[in-house]
Amino acid sequence: MKILMLFGSTSDEFIYGPLHGQLSLNHQVELKIISAHRQASKLEETLNTLEYDCILAGAGLAAHLPGVCASKTLKPVLGLPVSNQLDGLDALLSIQQMPAGIPVFTVGVNKGSEFVSFIQKVSMAKNSGYNRLNVVGGAHLLAQENVQKELTKIKELSIHTPDLLHFSSSVDTSAFNIFLVEGLNEDLQWSENLELNTPVVFVPIFSVEAAKDALSAYKLLSLTGLGGVWVGINNLRNAFLGLVQWINVEGRFDELLLTAKSGGKNS
């Protein structure tokens, strides 16, 4: 796999140095240090000229680099929050809370090794020909109004590919999985799925009231810190679209992804 690794500052070397070494053992990795804020034209040129299968972008503070990359490509983007101030909470939220339609997968602050594991699982899944998505969630979560709205959007996006989306009560080890996690529930049985040798993306599910509460941000910091790959609060669409990007062989789903990104009628 060809991985374009982008970081916003050389001060992040304590993160990207070891991470580059880990990924380079099994993948072709190109590392660039580019600030999304100070070198916008250079970033766009890099994204348009280099060849890559995915982008791994890391930054601290406002951490806009992964989101900017995601706005300019249909390739998968992995965003790594780097600690600087506020225990990295600002960077985590900047990356995790992307708007629906512009997917970025993230992990806990400084937890680049989670991406090493995830990329390995994705590589194995693609080599095995996995080409469907499985949504995992308890009936009480799937019945929530905010979840139902997201599921409706996903079904609309995938209407022309009826075999793409499936639902079950547990992780399907022959599929890419979207796992709903009840954000305010202290029962962490979901974490056992971190050890499965198949791609799983976690979606924190919060009630409408909890999603508006600023204190819920600390719960996100805690959840992502336990491990795994995540998207934002109740953002099933970005989990769906991000995984579609990984299985988008020969541009099969380009139209679907472009529709979602543009905010078209199906997104």
BAMIVEX-540329 format. One line per 2 residues: number of its first residue (from 0); their letters; for each residue x negated, y negated, z negated of N, C-alpha, C. Coordinates in Angstrom, 1 decimal, padded with zeros to 4 digits. Example, Ala and Ser with C-alpha at 12.3 -4.5 7.8 and 13.67 -1.06 7.14 Angstrom:
BEGIN
0) AS) -013.2:005.7:-007.8:-012.3:004.5:-007.8:-013.2:003.3:-007.8 | -012.8:002.2:-007.1:-013.7:001.1:-007.1:-012.9:000.0:-007.9
//
This chain:
BEGIN
0) MK) -000.8:001.2:000.0:000.0:000.0:000.0:-000.9:-001.2:000.0 | -000.5:-002.3:000.8:-001.2:-003.5:000.8:-000.5:-004.5:-000.1
2) IL) -001.3:-004.9:-001.2:-000.7:-005.8:-002.2:-001.4:-007.2:-002.1 | -000.6:-008.2:-001.9:-001.1:-009.6:-002.0:-001.0:-010.0:-003.5
4) ML) -002.1:-010.3:-004.1:-002.0:-010.7:-005.5:-002.3:-012.2:-005.6 | -001.4:-013.0:-006.1:-001.5:-014.4:-006.2:-001.4:-014.9:-007.7
6) FG) -002.3:-015.7:-008.1:-002.3:-016.3:-009.4:-002.5:-017.8:-009.3 | -001.9:-018.5:-010.2:-001.9:-020.0:-010.1:-003.1:-020.7:-010.6
8) ST) -004.0:-019.9:-011.4:-005.1:-020.6:-012.0:-006.2:-019.6:-012.3 | -007.5:-020.0:-012.2:-008.6:-019.1:-012.6:-008.6:-018.9:-014.1
10) SD) -007.8:-019.7:-014.9:-007.7:-019.5:-016.3:-006.9:-018.2:-016.6 | -006.3:-017.6:-015.6:-005.5:-016.4:-015.8:-006.4:-015.1:-015.5
12) EF) -007.7:-015.3:-015.4:-008.6:-014.2:-015.0:-008.5:-013.1:-016.1 | -008.2:-013.4:-017.3:-008.1:-012.4:-018.3:-007.0:-011.4:-018.0
14) IY) -006.0:-011.8:-017.2:-004.9:-011.0:-016.8:-005.2:-010.4:-015.4 | -005.6:-011.2:-014.4:-005.7:-010.7:-013.1:-007.0:-009.9:-012.8
16) GP) -008.0:-010.1:-013.6:-009.2:-009.3:-013.5:-009.0:-007.8:-013.7 | -008.6:-007.4:-014.9:-008.3:-006.0:-015.1:-007.2:-005.4:-014.2
18) LH) -006.2:-006.3:-013.9:-005.1:-005.8:-013.1:-005.5:-005.5:-011.7 | -006.3:-006.4:-011.2:-006.9:-006.1:-009.8:-007.7:-004.9:-009.8
20) GQ) -008.5:-004.6:-010.8:-009.3:-003.4:-010.9:-008.4:-002.1:-010.9 | -007.3:-002.2:-011.7:-006.4:-001.0:-011.8:-005.7:-000.7:-010.5
22) LS) -005.2:-001.8:-009.8:-004.5:-001.6:-008.6:-005.4:-001.2:-007.4 | -006.6:-001.7:-007.5:-007.5:-001.4:-006.4:-008.0:000.1:-006.3
24) LN) -007.7:000.8:-007.4:-008.1:002.2:-007.4:-007.2:003.0:-006.4 | -006.0:002.6:-006.1:-005.1:003.3:-005.2:-004.5:002.5:-004.1
26) HQ) -004.8:001.2:-004.1:-004.1:000.3:-003.1:-005.1:-000.7:-002.5 | -004.8:-001.2:-001.4:-005.5:-002.3:-000.8:-005.0:-003.6:-001.4
28) VE) -005.9:-004.3:-002.1:-005.4:-005.5:-002.8:-006.2:-006.7:-002.4 | -005.6:-007.8:-002.1:-006.2:-009.1:-001.7:-005.8:-010.1:-002.8
30) LK) -006.8:-010.7:-003.4:-006.5:-011.7:-004.5:-006.7:-013.1:-004.0 | -005.8:-014.0:-004.3:-005.9:-015.4:-004.0:-005.5:-016.2:-005.2
32) II) -006.2:-017.3:-005.5:-005.8:-018.2:-006.5:-005.2:-019.5:-005.9 | -003.9:-019.6:-006.0:-003.2:-020.7:-005.3:-002.2:-021.3:-006.2
34) SA) -002.2:-022.6:-006.4:-001.1:-023.2:-007.3:000.1:-023.5:-006.4 | 001.2:-023.1:-006.9:002.5:-023.4:-006.2:002.8:-024.9:-006.2
36) HR) 002.3:-025.6:-007.2:002.6:-027.0:-007.3:001.6:-027.9:-006.6 | 000.3:-027.5:-006.7:-000.8:-028.4:-006.1:-001.2:-028.0:-004.7
38) QA) -000.9:-026.8:-004.3:-001.3:-026.3:-003.0:-000.2:-025.6:-002.2 | 000.9:-026.3:-002.1:002.1:-025.7:-001.5:001.9:-025.3:000.0
40) SK) 001.2:-026.2:000.7:000.9:-025.9:002.1:000.0:-024.7:002.3 | -001.0:-024.6:001.4:-001.9:-023.4:001.5:-001.2:-022.1:001.1
42) LE) -000.3:-022.2:000.2:000.5:-021.0:-000.2:001.4:-020.6:001.0 | 002.1:-021.5:001.6:002.9:-021.1:002.7:002.1:-020.5:003.9
44) ET) 000.9:-021.1:004.1:000.1:-020.6:005.2:-000.4:-019.1:004.8 | -000.7:-018.9:003.6:-001.2:-017.6:003.1:-000.1:-016.6:003.3
46) LN) 001.1:-016.9:002.9:002.3:-016.0:003.1:002.6:-015.7:004.5 | 002.3:-016.6:005.4:002.7:-016.5:006.8:001.6:-015.8:007.6
48) TL) 000.4:-015.8:007.1:-000.7:-015.2:008.0:-001.2:-013.9:007.5 | -001.2:-013.6:006.2:-001.7:-012.3:005.7:-000.7:-011.2:005.8
50) EY) -001.2:-010.0:005.9:-000.4:-008.8:006.0:-000.3:-008.2:004.6 | 000.9:-007.8:004.2:001.1:-007.3:002.8:002.4:-006.5:002.8
52) DC) 002.5:-005.5:001.9:003.7:-004.8:001.7:004.5:-005.4:000.5 | 003.8:-006.0:-000.4:004.5:-006.7:-001.5:003.6:-007.7:-002.1
54) IL) 004.2:-008.6:-002.9:003.4:-009.7:-003.5:003.5:-009.5:-005.0 | 002.4:-009.6:-005.7:002.3:-009.6:-007.1:001.8:-011.0:-007.5
56) AG) 002.7:-011.9:-008.1:002.3:-013.2:-008.4:002.5:-013.5:-009.9 | 001.4:-014.1:-010.4:001.4:-014.4:-011.9:001.1:-015.8:-012.2
58) AG) 001.8:-016.3:-013.2:001.5:-017.7:-013.6:002.1:-017.9:-015.0 | 001.6:-019.0:-015.6:002.1:-019.4:-017.0:002.8:-020.7:-016.9
60) LA) 003.3:-021.2:-018.1:004.0:-022.4:-018.2:005.3:-022.4:-017.3 | 005.5:-023.3:-016.4:006.7:-023.3:-015.5:006.7:-022.1:-014.6
62) AH) 005.6:-021.6:-014.2:005.5:-020.3:-013.5:006.4:-020.2:-012.3 | 006.3:-021.2:-011.5:007.2:-021.2:-010.3:006.6:-020.3:-009.1
64) LP) 005.4:-019.9:-009.2:004.7:-019.2:-008.1:005.5:-018.0:-007.6 | 005.9:-017.1:-008.4:006.7:-015.9:-007.9:008.0:-016.3:-007.2
66) GV) 008.7:-017.3:-007.8:010.0:-017.7:-007.2:009.8:-018.4:-005.8 | 008.7:-019.2:-005.7:008.4:-019.9:-004.4:008.1:-018.8:-003.4
68) CA) 007.3:-017.8:-003.8:007.0:-016.7:-002.8:008.3:-016.0:-002.4 | 009.1:-015.7:-003.3:010.4:-015.0:-003.0:011.3:-015.8:-002.1
70) SK) 011.2:-017.1:-002.1:012.0:-017.9:-001.3:011.6:-017.9:000.2 | 010.3:-017.4:000.4:009.7:-017.5:001.7:009.4:-016.2:002.4
72) TL) 009.9:-015.1:001.8:009.6:-013.8:002.4:010.7:-012.8:002.1 | 010.8:-011.7:002.9:011.8:-010.6:002.6:011.0:-009.5:002.0
74) KP) 009.7:-009.6:001.7:009.0:-008.6:001.1:009.2:-008.6:-000.4 | 009.1:-007.5:-001.1:009.3:-007.5:-002.6:008.3:-008.4:-003.3
76) VL) 008.8:-009.1:-004.3:007.9:-010.0:-005.1:008.0:-009.5:-006.6 | 006.9:-009.3:-007.2:006.7:-009.0:-008.6:006.1:-010.2:-009.3
78) GL) 006.8:-010.7:-010.3:006.4:-011.8:-011.0:005.9:-011.5:-012.4 | 004.6:-011.9:-012.7:004.0:-011.6:-014.0:003.9:-012.9:-014.8
80) PV) 004.6:-013.0:-015.9:004.5:-014.1:-016.8:003.2:-014.0:-017.6 | 002.5:-015.1:-017.7:001.2:-015.2:-018.4:001.4:-016.1:-019.6
82) SN) 000.9:-015.7:-020.7:001.0:-016.5:-022.0:000.2:-017.7:-021.9 | 000.7:-018.8:-022.4:000.0:-020.1:-022.5:000.6:-020.8:-023.7
84) QL) 001.8:-021.3:-023.6:002.5:-021.9:-024.7:003.8:-021.1:-025.0 | 004.4:-021.4:-026.1:005.6:-020.8:-026.5:005.6:-019.2:-026.4
86) DG) 004.5:-018.7:-026.6:004.3:-017.2:-026.6:004.7:-016.6:-025.2 | 004.6:-017.5:-024.2:004.9:-017.1:-022.8:006.4:-017.1:-022.5
88) LD) 007.2:-017.5:-023.4:008.7:-017.5:-023.2:009.0:-018.4:-022.0 | 008.4:-019.5:-021.9:008.7:-020.4:-020.8:008.4:-019.8:-019.4
90) AL) 007.3:-019.1:-019.3:006.9:-018.4:-018.1:007.9:-017.3:-017.8 | 008.2:-016.5:-018.8:009.1:-015.4:-018.6:010.5:-015.8:-018.1
92) LS) 011.0:-016.9:-018.7:012.3:-017.4:-018.2:012.2:-018.0:-016.8 | 011.2:-018.6:-016.5:011.0:-019.2:-015.2:011.0:-018.1:-014.1
94) IQ) 010.5:-017.0:-014.4:010.4:-015.9:-013.5:011.6:-015.0:-013.5 | 012.1:-014.7:-014.7:013.2:-013.7:-014.8:014.5:-014.3:-014.4
96) QM) 014.8:-015.6:-014.7:016.1:-016.2:-014.5:016.2:-016.8:-013.1 | 015.8:-016.0:-012.0:016.0:-016.4:-010.7:017.4:-016.4:-010.2
98) PA) 017.9:-017.3:-009.4:019.2:-017.3:-008.9:019.5:-016.1:-008.1 | 020.8:-015.6:-008.1:021.2:-014.4:-007.3:020.9:-014.7:-005.9
100) GI) 020.3:-013.7:-005.2:020.0:-013.8:-003.8:018.5:-013.9:-003.6 | 017.8:-014.4:-004.6:016.3:-014.5:-004.4:015.7:-013.6:-005.5
102) PV) 015.5:-012.3:-005.2:015.1:-011.4:-006.3:013.6:-011.5:-006.6 | 013.3:-011.5:-007.8:011.9:-011.3:-008.3:012.0:-010.4:-009.5
104) FT) 011.2:-009.3:-009.5:011.1:-008.4:-010.6:010.1:-008.9:-011.6 | 010.3:-008.8:-012.9:009.4:-009.2:-013.8:009.2:-008.2:-014.9
106) VG) 008.2:-008.4:-015.8:007.9:-007.6:-016.9:007.6:-008.5:-018.1 | 007.3:-007.8:-019.2:007.0:-008.6:-020.4:005.7:-009.5:-020.2
108) VN) 005.6:-010.5:-021.1:004.5:-011.4:-021.0:003.1:-010.7:-021.0 | 002.3:-010.9:-020.0:000.9:-010.3:-019.9:000.9:-008.8:-019.7
110) KG) 002.1:-008.2:-019.4:002.2:-006.8:-019.3:002.0:-006.3:-017.8 | 000.9:-006.7:-017.2:000.6:-006.3:-015.8:000.6:-004.8:-015.6
112) SE) 000.2:-004.0:-016.6:000.1:-002.6:-016.5:001.5:-002.0:-016.2 | 002.6:-002.6:-016.5:003.9:-002.1:-016.2:004.1:-002.1:-014.7
114) FV) 003.5:-003.1:-014.0:003.6:-003.2:-012.6:002.8:-002.1:-011.9 | 001.7:-001.7:-012.5:000.8:-000.7:-012.0:001.6:000.6:-012.0
116) SF) 002.3:000.9:-013.0:003.1:002.1:-013.1:004.3:002.0:-012.2 | 005.0:000.9:-012.1:006.1:000.7:-011.2:005.7:000.9:-009.7
118) IQ) 004.7:000.3:-009.3:004.2:000.5:-007.9:003.9:001.9:-007.6 | 003.3:002.6:-008.6:003.0:004.0:-008.3:004.3:004.8:-008.2
120) KV) 005.3:004.5:-009.0:006.6:005.2:-008.9:007.3:004.9:-007.6 | 007.2:003.7:-007.1:007.8:003.3:-005.9:007.1:004.0:-004.7
122) SM) 005.8:004.0:-004.8:005.0:004.7:-003.7:005.4:006.2:-003.6 | 005.6:006.8:-004.7:006.0:008.2:-004.7:007.4:008.4:-004.2
124) AK) 008.3:007.5:-004.6:009.7:007.5:-004.1:009.8:007.3:-002.6 | 009.0:006.4:-002.1:009.0:006.1:-000.6:008.4:007.3:000.1
126) NS) 007.4:007.9:-000.4:006.8:009.0:000.3:007.7:010.2:000.3 | 008.6:010.3:-000.7:009.5:011.4:-000.8:010.8:011.1:-000.1
128) GY) 010.9:009.9:000.6:012.0:009.6:001.4:013.3:009.1:000.7 | 013.1:008.7:-000.6:014.3:008.1:-001.3:014.8:006.9:-000.6
130) NR) 016.1:006.9:-000.3:016.7:005.8:000.4:018.0:005.4:-000.1 | 018.3:005.6:-001.4:019.6:005.2:-002.0:019.3:004.6:-003.4
132) LN) 020.3:003.8:-003.8:020.3:003.2:-005.1:021.3:003.7:-006.0 | 020.9:003.9:-007.3:021.8:004.5:-008.3:022.0:003.5:-009.4
134) VV) 023.2:003.1:-009.7:023.5:002.2:-010.8:023.9:003.1:-012.0 | 023.2:002.8:-013.2:023.5:003.5:-014.4:024.0:002.6:-015.5
136) GG) 025.1:002.9:-016.0:025.7:002.1:-017.1:026.9:002.7:-017.7 | 027.0:002.5:-019.0:028.2:003.0:-019.7:029.5:002.3:-019.2
138) AH) 030.6:003.0:-019.4:031.9:002.5:-018.9:032.2:001.2:-019.5 | 031.8:000.9:-020.8:032.1:-000.4:-021.4:031.4:-001.5:-020.8
140) LL) 030.2:-001.2:-020.2:029.4:-002.2:-019.6:029.9:-002.5:-018.1 | 030.2:-001.4:-017.4:030.7:-001.5:-016.1:032.1:-002.2:-016.0
142) AQ) 032.8:-002.2:-017.1:034.1:-002.8:-017.1:034.1:-004.2:-017.4 | 033.0:-004.8:-017.9:032.9:-006.2:-018.2:033.2:-007.0:-017.0
144) EN) 033.9:-008.2:-017.1:034.2:-009.0:-016.0:033.0:-009.5:-015.2 | 032.0:-009.9:-016.0:030.8:-010.5:-015.3:030.1:-009.4:-014.5
146) VQ) 030.1:-008.2:-015.0:029.5:-007.0:-014.3:030.3:-006.7:-013.1 | 031.6:-006.7:-013.2:032.5:-006.4:-012.1:032.3:-007.3:-011.0
148) KE) 032.2:-008.6:-011.3:031.9:-009.6:-010.2:030.7:-009.3:-009.5 | 029.6:-008.9:-010.2:028.4:-008.6:-009.5:028.5:-007.4:-008.7
150) LT) 029.2:-006.4:-009.2:029.3:-005.1:-008.4:030.1:-005.4:-007.2 | 031.1:-006.3:-007.2:031.9:-006.6:-006.0:031.0:-007.2:-005.0
152) KI) 030.1:-008.1:-005.4:029.2:-008.8:-004.5:028.3:-007.8:-003.8 | 027.8:-006.8:-004.6:026.9:-005.8:-004.1:027.6:-004.9:-003.1
154) KE) 028.8:-004.5:-003.4:029.6:-003.7:-002.5:029.8:-004.4:-001.2 | 030.1:-005.7:-001.3:030.3:-006.5:-000.1:029.0:-006.5:000.8
156) LS) 027.9:-006.7:000.1:026.6:-006.7:000.9:026.3:-005.4:001.5 | 026.7:-004.3:000.9:026.3:-003.0:001.4:027.4:-002.3:002.1
158) IH) 028.4:-003.1:002.6:029.6:-002.5:003.2:029.3:-001.7:004.5 | 028.2:-002.1:005.2:027.9:-001.4:006.4:026.9:-000.3:006.2
160) TP) 026.5:000.0:004.9:025.6:001.1:004.6:026.3:001.8:003.4 | 027.4:002.5:003.6:028.1:003.1:002.5:027.4:004.2:001.7
162) DL) 026.3:004.8:002.3:025.6:005.8:001.6:024.4:005.2:000.7 | 024.3:003.9:000.7:023.2:003.2:000.0:023.4:003.2:-001.5
164) LH) 024.6:002.9:-001.9:024.9:002.6:-003.3:025.7:003.8:-004.0 | 025.2:004.2:-005.2:025.8:005.3:-005.9:025.9:004.9:-007.4
166) FS) 026.7:005.6:-008.2:026.9:005.3:-009.6:026.8:006.7:-010.3 | 026.2:006.6:-011.5:026.1:007.8:-012.4:025.9:007.4:-013.8
168) SS) 026.0:008.4:-014.7:025.9:008.1:-016.1:024.4:008.2:-016.6 | 023.5:008.6:-015.7:022.1:008.8:-016.1:021.2:008.5:-014.9
170) VD) 020.0:008.3:-015.1:019.0:008.0:-014.1:018.9:009.2:-013.1 | 019.0:008.9:-011.8:018.8:009.9:-010.8:017.4:009.9:-010.4
172) TS) 016.7:011.1:-010.6:015.3:011.2:-010.3:015.0:011.3:-008.8 | 016.0:011.2:-008.0:015.7:011.2:-006.5:016.3:010.0:-005.9
174) AF) 016.3:008.9:-006.7:016.8:007.6:-006.2:016.1:006.5:-006.8 | 016.3:005.3:-006.3:015.9:004.0:-007.0:017.0:003.6:-007.9
176) NI) 016.7:003.3:-009.2:017.7:003.1:-010.2:017.8:001.7:-010.7 | 019.1:001.3:-010.9:019.4:000.1:-011.6:020.1:000.4:-013.0
178) FL) 019.4:000.1:-014.0:019.9:000.5:-015.4:020.4:-000.7:-016.2 | 021.7:-000.6:-016.5:022.2:-001.7:-017.3:021.9:-001.5:-018.8
180) VE) 021.4:-002.6:-019.4:021.0:-002.5:-020.8:021.9:-003.6:-021.6 | 022.6:-003.1:-022.6:023.4:-004.0:-023.4:022.5:-004.9:-024.2
182) GL) 022.4:-006.2:-023.8:021.3:-007.1:-024.3:021.3:-007.3:-025.8 | 022.4:-007.3:-026.5:022.5:-007.6:-027.9:022.7:-006.4:-028.7
184) NE) 022.5:-005.2:-028.1:022.7:-003.9:-028.9:021.3:-003.5:-029.3 | 021.2:-003.2:-030.6:019.9:-002.8:-031.1:019.6:-001.3:-030.8
186) DL) 020.5:-000.6:-030.3:020.3:000.8:-029.9:019.4:000.8:-028.7 | 018.2:001.3:-028.8:017.3:001.3:-027.7:017.1:002.6:-027.0
188) QW) 018.1:003.4:-026.9:018.0:004.7:-026.3:017.6:004.6:-024.8 | 018.0:003.4:-024.2:017.6:003.2:-022.8:016.1:003.3:-022.6
190) SE) 015.3:003.0:-023.6:013.9:002.9:-023.4:013.2:004.3:-023.1 | 013.9:005.4:-023.3:013.4:006.7:-023.0:013.2:006.8:-021.4
192) NL) 013.9:006.0:-020.7:013.8:006.0:-019.2:012.5:005.4:-018.7 | 011.8:004.7:-019.6:010.5:004.1:-019.2:009.5:005.2:-018.8
194) EL) 009.7:006.4:-019.3:008.7:007.5:-019.1:009.0:008.3:-017.9 | 010.2:008.1:-017.3:010.6:008.9:-016.1:009.7:008.5:-014.9
196) NT) 009.4:009.5:-014.1:008.6:009.3:-012.9:009.3:008.9:-011.7 | 010.2:007.9:-011.9:011.0:007.4:-010.8:011.3:005.9:-011.0
198) PV) 011.5:005.1:-009.9:011.6:003.7:-010.1:012.9:003.3:-010.8 | 012.8:002.5:-011.9:014.0:002.0:-012.6:013.8:000.5:-012.9
200) VF) 014.8:-000.2:-012.5:014.8:-001.7:-012.8:016.0:-001.9:-013.8 | 015.6:-002.6:-014.9:016.6:-002.9:-016.0:017.2:-004.2:-015.9
202) VP) 018.6:-004.2:-016.1:019.4:-005.5:-016.1:019.9:-005.7:-017.5 | 019.5:-006.8:-018.1:020.1:-007.1:-019.5:021.5:-007.6:-019.3
204) IF) 022.5:-007.0:-020.0:023.9:-007.4:-019.9:024.3:-008.1:-021.1 | 024.7:-009.4:-020.9:025.2:-010.2:-022.1:026.6:-010.7:-021.8
206) SV) 027.4:-010.9:-022.9:028.7:-011.4:-022.7:028.5:-012.9:-022.2 | 029.6:-013.4:-021.7:029.6:-014.8:-021.3:029.1:-015.8:-022.3
208) EA) 029.6:-015.6:-023.6:029.2:-016.4:-024.7:027.7:-016.3:-025.0 | 027.2:-015.0:-025.1:025.8:-014.8:-025.4:024.9:-015.3:-024.3
210) AK) 025.3:-015.2:-023.0:024.5:-015.7:-021.9:024.3:-017.2:-022.0 | 025.2:-017.9:-022.6:025.1:-019.4:-022.8:024.3:-019.8:-024.0
212) DA) 024.1:-018.9:-024.9:023.4:-019.2:-026.1:021.9:-019.2:-025.9 | 021.2:-020.3:-026.2:019.8:-020.5:-026.0:019.0:-019.4:-026.8
214) LS) 019.5:-019.0:-028.0:018.8:-018.0:-028.8:018.7:-016.7:-028.1 | 019.6:-016.4:-027.1:019.5:-015.1:-026.4:018.2:-015.0:-025.6
216) AY) 017.5:-016.1:-025.4:016.2:-016.1:-024.7:015.2:-015.3:-025.5 | 015.3:-015.3:-026.8:014.3:-014.6:-027.7:014.6:-013.1:-027.5
218) KL) 015.9:-012.7:-027.3:016.2:-011.3:-027.0:015.6:-010.8:-025.7 | 015.6:-011.7:-024.7:014.9:-011.3:-023.5:013.4:-011.1:-023.7
220) LS) 012.8:-012.0:-024.5:011.4:-011.8:-024.8:011.1:-010.5:-025.5 | 012.0:-010.1:-026.4:011.9:-008.9:-027.1:012.1:-007.7:-026.2
222) LT) 013.1:-007.7:-025.4:013.5:-006.6:-024.5:012.4:-006.3:-023.5 | 011.9:-007.3:-022.8:010.9:-007.2:-021.8:009.6:-006.7:-022.4
224) GL) 009.4:-007.2:-023.7:008.1:-006.8:-024.3:008.0:-005.3:-024.7 | 009.2:-004.6:-024.7:009.2:-003.2:-024.9:008.7:-002.4:-023.7
226) GG) 008.7:-003.0:-022.6:008.2:-002.3:-021.4:009.3:-002.3:-020.3 | 008.9:-001.8:-019.1:009.8:-001.7:-018.0:009.8:-002.9:-017.1
228) VW) 010.5:-002.8:-016.0:010.6:-003.9:-015.0:012.1:-004.4:-015.0 | 012.2:-005.8:-015.0:013.5:-006.4:-015.3:013.9:-007.5:-014.3
230) VG) 015.2:-007.8:-014.3:015.7:-009.0:-013.6:016.4:-009.8:-014.7 | 017.1:-010.9:-014.3:017.7:-011.8:-015.2:019.0:-011.3:-015.8
232) IN) 019.5:-012.1:-016.7:020.8:-011.8:-017.4:021.9:-011.5:-016.4 | 022.5:-010.4:-016.5:023.7:-010.0:-015.7:023.4:-010.0:-014.2
234) NL) 022.2:-010.1:-013.8:021.9:-010.3:-012.3:021.7:-009.0:-011.6 | 022.8:-008.2:-011.5:022.8:-007.0:-010.7:022.4:-007.2:-009.3
236) RN) 022.8:-008.3:-008.7:022.5:-008.5:-007.3:021.0:-008.6:-007.1 | 020.2:-009.2:-007.9:018.8:-009.3:-007.7:018.1:-007.9:-007.9
238) AF) 018.7:-007.1:-008.8:018.2:-005.8:-009.0:018.4:-005.0:-007.7 | 019.6:-005.1:-007.2:020.0:-004.4:-006.0:019.2:-004.9:-004.8
240) LG) 019.1:-006.2:-004.6:018.4:-006.7:-003.4:016.9:-006.5:-003.5 | 016.3:-006.6:-004.7:014.9:-006.3:-004.9:014.5:-004.9:-004.6
242) LV) 015.4:-003.9:-004.9:015.1:-002.5:-004.6:015.4:-002.3:-003.1 | 016.4:-003.0:-002.5:016.6:-002.9:-001.1:015.3:-003.3:-000.3
244) QW) 014.7:-004.3:-000.8:013.4:-004.8:-000.2:012.4:-003.7:-000.2 | 012.3:-002.9:-001.2:011.3:-001.8:-001.3:011.6:-000.7:-000.3
246) IN) 012.9:-000.5:000.0:013.2:000.6:001.0:013.6:000.1:002.4 | 013.2:-001.2:002.6:013.6:-001.8:003.9:012.6:-001.4:005.0
248) VE) 012.7:-000.1:005.3:011.8:000.4:006.3:012.2:-000.1:007.7 | 011.2:-000.6:008.4:011.4:-001.1:009.8:012.5:-002.2:009.9
250) GR) 012.6:-003.0:008.8:013.6:-004.1:008.9:015.0:-003.7:008.9 | 015.4:-002.5:008.5:016.7:-002.0:008.5:017.7:-002.9:007.8
252) FD) 017.3:-003.5:006.7:018.2:-004.3:005.9:017.9:-005.8:005.9 | 017.2:-006.2:007.0:016.9:-007.6:007.1:018.1:-008.5:007.1
254) EL) 019.1:-008.1:007.8:020.3:-008.9:007.9:021.0:-009.0:006.5 | 021.1:-007.9:005.8:021.7:-007.9:004.5:020.9:-008.9:003.6
256) LL) 019.6:-008.8:003.6:018.7:-009.6:002.7:018.8:-011.1:003.1 | 018.9:-011.4:004.4:019.0:-012.8:004.8:020.3:-013.4:004.4
258) TA) 021.4:-012.6:004.5:022.7:-013.0:004.2:022.8:-013.4:002.7 | 022.2:-012.6:001.8:022.2:-012.8:000.4:021.3:-014.1:000.1
260) KS) 020.2:-014.2:000.7:019.3:-015.3:000.5:019.8:-016.6:000.9 | 020.6:-016.6:002.0:021.1:-017.9:002.5:022.4:-018.4:001.8
262) GG) 022.9:-017.5:000.9:024.1:-017.9:000.2:025.3:-017.8:001.1 | 025.2:-016.9:002.1:026.3:-016.7:003.0:027.6:-016.2:002.4
264) KN) 028.6:-015.9:003.2:029.9:-015.5:002.6:029.9:-014.2:001.9 | 028.9:-013.4:002.2:028.8:-012.1:001.5:027.9:-012.2:000.2
266) S) 027.4:-013.3:-000.1:026.5:-013.4:-001.2:027.0:-014.1:-002.4
//
